[in-house]
Amino acid sequence: FAMLRSFLAFFSCYSELSFLSAIQDVISPTMAHWTAICSLTAAGNFHASQAFLPSSSVMILWRLSVANQLRDNHASSIFWGLVAVLAVGWPFCAVLFLSTGFWAVWKASGLGDSPPKKFQFGSVMQVLLRTALHAVFIQALVVAIDYHFYGQIVSPIWNIFAYNAQSGGDELYGVEPLSYYIKNLLLNFNFVSLLGVVSIPVILLKKMAERFYPETLFGDDHKKCNNSTTSMEILVLVPMYIWMAIVFPRPHKEERFLSPIYPMLCFGASITMRETLRLSNKVFSLLCSKKQTHKSRNNVSLLLGLALLSPSVVISISRSFALHHYYSAPLMIHRKLFSHAAASPVLSGNKITYVCTAGEWYRFPSSFFLPPNHQLGFLKSSFGGQLPQPFTASGSKRESLNAQVGNFNDINKEEMDRYIDIEQCSFVVELVPFESENSRDIPECLQYMKSDSSAGSWTQLASYNYLDTDSTSVLHRILYLPFGRNGKVTYKGYNLYAKDLDN
């Protein structure tokens, strides 16, 4: 578990450094610095960079693609885009790379040169042929890997399109209002998200101001403006608006769907910062003597920029620490489970030992936390959808269908064969309030444990604090604040219980 997440974090770090390096070399060092500050401290990147999710992988590959695009290495740029679309298993991300492909064709045609050349048909065909060959190579490799594990030729891309195109689709897994994404962006990037979203309108407003009021607002700066740099900035940002236009209206919403646009938000915020600082420099030059302005303008920009971003940095770090401090209990409790179960001679052997939970099934971190011969068991809870099912020894191959017990459906309908009885459980994980409440509010697992008719008694092995979101004030729920916590921050116990067979 740790090695997998560490590898993803390392790969994400590499892609981010490549992205920032390209911004520094092609656009400006200042832009790279502001982008780095926005990105490295963002709470969204804190948990998305090492997440084992298609959306996080797309985010990483998009950075690599754009880093090469900025350096005019269009072959590598398209290649990383093809990997994201064909190999990750999330083909919808293709819209993020449309501008990459169009830009490569535009540059190959010669029409994008200064001055424009005659249309280069041969160069365009070379780009298209190279892209087709790369796509065939990547798809063949994916098919070979899938064939090894599934035992047949399958197309995950077609399957995911076919499933989401049918009636109902992803709406079966819950719907949320548009405010869900707005709240998530503010939580993960606070006002940096606002700066990022308005970046292209800011660029367009600046271009209009340069056209109609060049000397009044910009002096000689408009003469130094590089149109090709502006084009590249817009090219990098356009996928963010396309993605939001597609994802935001969808009824089913998840925080992870926003991960691919995290780098664009940070880059867009740096553009808005740059234009804000340029305007402030102009105001400063009007208020002060030219000699004084010339000596001080860089320091003024730096101090103002740090003053603008410092609150965002502090809020982001506080948010990241809150996520770690308030919600780490599931990882800690399953570490405790692993160390205890692995050392228990009573539970050794080939018999399956069930670690059970009811409503807390979705916080189970990974089967890596289960010792050999241990399996997650589900107790009936208020959740009415289809629960996952463990793989057989044959994995995803067709042979597993003969050994698989239980039904599957594609409409998220509850399958009762997923559940086991409390008598079969050796461990139970449950979120329990510290204060006594009404009998109707007693956690489901505790009710099952009281009704357990098998031999042995249940004892609590470990308990870790988990934030009680219903009883905690909004500010303390969002951020970790070391002050004013008394009476405003409350916890529940994330508990591990074991059946003691000796009593």
N, C-alpha and C positions, 0 to 999 in steps of 0.2 A: 504493500500500500504506500509506504513512505518512499520507496525507490521510484515507483511509477509517478507519484506526484512530484518528486524531485526532478525527474527527467523532464516532465512537462514544464515545470518552473524554469529549468535551465534553458529549454528550447524557447520558451516565451521571452526569457531575458535576452537570448541571442537575437531573436527577431526584433525586439524593441531597440536594442543597441544598433542594429542594422538600419532600422527606420530612422532613429535619431541622427545617426551618422550621415545618412543620405540627405536629411533636412539641413544639416549643418553645411555640407559640401555644396548642395545645389541651391538652397534658398538663402539661409543665413545662419550663422552661429547663434544669434540672439533668438531666432525662432526655435532652434533646437533646444536651447536652454529653457525657454518658457514651456515648450511641449513636455520636456523631461520633468519639470516641476509639477505640472498638472497630472502627468501620468504616474510617476513613481510614488506619489503620495495618495492616489485615488483609492477609495475603499472598494470601488468596483473592480479594479485590477488586482486588489489584494486577494480576492477570492476567485476571480475568473482566470487568472494566469495559470493556476495549477489544477483547474477543474478538469476532470476526465469526461468532457462533454464535446459533442460536435461543434457547438457554437464557440467554445474556447479555442478549439483547433482551427476553426475558420479565422478567428481573430489573429492568431499567430501567423497563419499562412498569408493573410491579407497584408500584414506588416512586411513580410518578406517580399511579397509581390510588388508593393508600392515602393519599397526601398530600391528594387531593381528598376522599376519604372522611372523613378526620379533620376536615375543614373543613365537613362536611355538604353538599358539592357532589356529590351523588350522580349527576347526569347525566354530569359529566366523569369521575367515578370509573368508572362502567360503560363509558363510551366507551373509555377506555384499556384496560380489561379486554377489550373486544371486539376492539380492535386487536391485542392480544397473542394472542388465540385464533384470529382469522380471517386475520390478515395476516402473522404471523411464520412460519407453516408448522409449528407445534408445537402442535396442538390439545389435547394432553394437559394443557396448562397451565390449561385451563378450571377444574380443581378448585381452583386458587389463588384464583379469583374468585367461587366459590360463595357465600362469606360476604358478599362485597360486594353481590351481587344480593339475597340474602335480607335483608340489613340495609336496603337501599334500600326494598324492599317493606314491611318492618316499620315503618320510619319513615313511609312514605307512608300506611300504614293508620291511623295515629294511635294504635295500641295501644302504641307505644313512647314516647309522650309522658307527661309527669308533670303532672297526673294523666292516665290513659289516656282517650282520646276514643272515641266511637263509631266503628266500623269505616268507614273512608273508601274506599268502593268506587271512586269516581271517581278519586281520587288514585292508587290502585293501578293502575287501568287506564291512566292517563296514563303512569306509569313503564314499564309493560309495552309500551305502544304506542311510546313514545320509544325504548326499547331495541330493539324490532323494526325501527324505521326506521333507527336507527344501524347495526344489523347488516346490513340490506339495502344501505345506502350503502357500507359498508366492503367487503362481499362483492362488490358490483358493481364497485368499483374494482379489487379484487384480480383478479377474472375478466377485466376489460379488460386489465390489465397482462399477465396470463398468456396471454391470447389473442394479444397483440401479439408475445410472444416464442415461444410454442409453435405459433401458427398454428391453434389449435383450442381449443374450450372444454374445460377440464379442471378437476378439483377436487382439489387437493393434499391437502386435509383428508380427503376420502374415500379417496384413494390410500394415505395413511400409516396410516389406521385399518385398511384392508383388508389391507395388507401385514403389519402387526404382529399382526393377529388370526389369521393363518394359522399352521399348525403350524410350530414352529421359531422363526419371528419373529426377534427381536433376539438370541436365543441363538446364532445362527449366527456372531456376531461376538465370541464369547468370553463366559465366565462367571467371576464372582468371588464369593468368600465375603462375608458381611455385614461382616467386619472391614475390607474395602476402603474402605467409606464412613466407618467410624469413624476409620481412619488418615488419610483425606483431610481430614476435619473437624479433627482435631487438628493436622495439618500446616498447614492454611490459617488456622485461628483459635485454635490451642492451647486453653487452658482457657476462653477466651471462648465456644467452642462448647458446653462443658459448662454454663456459666452460662446460655446461651441455651436449651438443650434443657430445663432444669429450670424455666423461667420460669413457665409456667402452674401446675405443681404448687406453686411458691412462692406464687403469688397465691392459690391455693385454700387452702393451709395458713394464710396470713395471715388470710383471711376467716374460717376456722374459729376461729383464735385470737382474733380480734376478737369473735366471737360468745360464746365460752365464758370468755375471760379478758380482757375489755376493759380494765378498770382496771389489772390487774396488769402486763400486758405493754405496753400502749400509752398508758396515762393518758388524756389528753384528745385524743390524736391520732386515735383511732377516730371521734370525733365529726366530725372534719374530712374524713373519707374521702368521696370523691365516687364514688358507685356508677356513674354514667354514664362517668366516666373509666376505671374498672376494666373496664367492659363494652367500651369501645373498645380497651383494651389486649389483652383476650382476643380480640376480633374480629380484631385485626392478627396475632395469633400463631397462631390456629387453623389457617390454611392451611399453616403449617410442619409441623404434626403430621399433617395429611391427606397432604401431599406425602411425608413420610417413610414413612407407612404404606403408600403405593402404591409408591414407588420402591425402598425398602430391600429388600423381599422379591424383587424382580425378579432373575433369575439374571444378566442382562447389566448390568454396572455401568460407568459412566464418571464421571469427576470433574465434567464439565460438567453432569451431571444435578442436581448440588447447587447450582448457581449461583442459581436462583430463590429459595432460602431464605436466602441470605447476609444480606440486610437484616433479615430476621426474627430471625436468630440474634443480630445486634448489638443490635437493639431488646430482645429477650428478655434478653440479658445485662445491659442497663442496668436493667431491672426487678429482676432478681436483685440487682444492685449496690445499688439503692435500698433494697430491703427489708433487705439485710445491713447497710447503713449506719444505717438506722432502728433496727434491733435493737442495734447497737453504741452508738448514742446513748442508748438506754434503759439499757444496762449502765453507760455512762459516768455517766449521771445518778444511778444508784444508788450509785456509788462516790464521787461528788464532791458537794459542796454544790450546792443548787439555783442559788445565785447564780453560782457558778463554771461550772456546766453551761450556764446560759443564755448566758453570754458566750462560751463556747468550743465549743459543739456544732457550729456551722457549720464552724469550722476543723478540728475533729476529723473530721468527715465528709469534708471535702475531702482532708485528709492521708491518711486511711485509704483513700479511694477511689483516690487517685493511687498509694498504696503497693500496692494490689491489682492495678491495671491496668498499672503500670510494667513488671513482668516480661513481661506479654503484649505490650506495645508493643515492647520490645527484641527479644523472640523473633520477632515478626512482621516487623520491619524486617530482622532478620538472615536470616530465611527469604526475604524478597523479594529481598534482595541476593544470596543464594545462587542463586536462580533466574536472576538476570541474569548473575552472574559465571560460573556453572558451565555454563549451557546456552544461551548466546548465539551459539555458534560457527556453527550453521546459517545464521542471519541474516547474520553477518559473511562467511562463505564465499561466499554467494550475492551479496552486494554486490560482493565482489571479482570474482566471475564476471561480473557485469553490466558493471562498468567495463572489464575486460579484453576481453571478447567484443565489446562495442560499439565499442572502439577498434581492433579487429583488422581490417585491410583484407583479409586472406586469407579471413575468414569472412563478408564482406559479399556481398550478392546475394540471389537468391530461393531458393537451395537451403536446405533445412531442415538445421539444425545440431543434433545431439542432445547434450544434457547428461544423462549416464547415471548411474544408481545402482542398487544392488541392495537390500540390506536397509535402507538409509537413506531409502527413498522416503517414509515417513510423516513424516519431519522436513522435507520440502521445504516452504518457507514459503508460496510463492505464485507463480503465473505472472507476477506483476508484476516479479519479479526476473529474468525472462528477456528478453533483447533481442529485437527483431523477427526472425522466421524461426528462432528457437531453440525447441526443444521438449524436454520431459522424456522420457527414454527409460529403459525398465526392462530390467535384466539379471536373469536367473533367479536367485532367491535361495531361502532355506529357507522363505519365506512361501508358504503354499499356498492363499490366498484369491484373490478376484477383485480385480484392480487397476483403478484408474480409467483413463479414456480421454479424450483431449483432444477438445474440441468441433471440429466442422467449421466452415467459413465460414458455414453456415446456422444455426449455434447450436443451439437446441433445437427448431427447426421440423421439420416432417415431411420436408421436402426433404433434411435431413441424413441420413435413413435410407438414401437412395440412394447417398450419397457415403461413408457411414460404413463403415470396414473393421473387422471384429472382431465378436465375439458378446457378448451380455449375458445374464445370468441373475439370478434373484432369490433364489438359494440360496447366494450367496457361494462359488460353485464356481470354481476356478481356470480362467482362459481363457488358453491358451498363445499366442494371437495378440497378447497384450500385449507380448511380449518382442521385443527386437532383439538383434543380434549386436554384440560388442565392436568389430568392424571398422567399424560405422556410427557409432561414438561419437567426438566431438571433445573432450569433457570428461568427467571422471569425478569424482564426489563419494563419499568413503568415510571411515568412521571406522576409524582404524588405531592399534593399540597402539604405544607408543614402544619397548617392550622386545620383543626377539625371542621368539617363542613356537613351539610345535610347528607343523609344516607343516599339520596339520589345522585349526589355529586361524587361519591366514592369512585375512584378509578376502576375501570373495568377489570384489570388484572387482579386487583385486590379482592374484588368480588369473587372472581374465579378461584383464587387461592383459598378463600374462606370455605368455598363449597367443595374443595378437593377432598375426595373420599379415599384416596390412595394412602398407603403407609408413608409415614414420615411427616415432618413439619417444615414450614417455610421460615427461613431466617434471612435477615438482611445482611448482605455481604459488603455493600458499599453504597454511598450516596454522595452525589455531587450537586452543587447549586446550578439551577437552570432558571433563567429569568421568568418570572410570572408577568407576562405582558399585560394581562388584564388588570393587575393591581399596581403596576408601575407607571409613574407619570410619563407623559409622552416624551419630554426632553431627555429624561434618563433612559428611556427605552431606545431612543435613537443614538445617543452619544454616551460615552463613558465619561462621567464627570466625577472627579475625586472629592468634590465638596457637595454639601446639601443633600446627602443621600439618605439620611435618617428619615424613615417614614415614607420615603418616595420611591425606594427601590426594594422590591420584595422578590423572593425566590420560591421556587418549588424544588423538591428533591428528585433528582434523576437517579432512581434506585435500582440496584441489582439484588435479586433474591435468589436463594438456592434452596433446593429441597434437601433437608437433612434426613437421610435414610436410617441413621443410627438410632434415632429417638423412637 
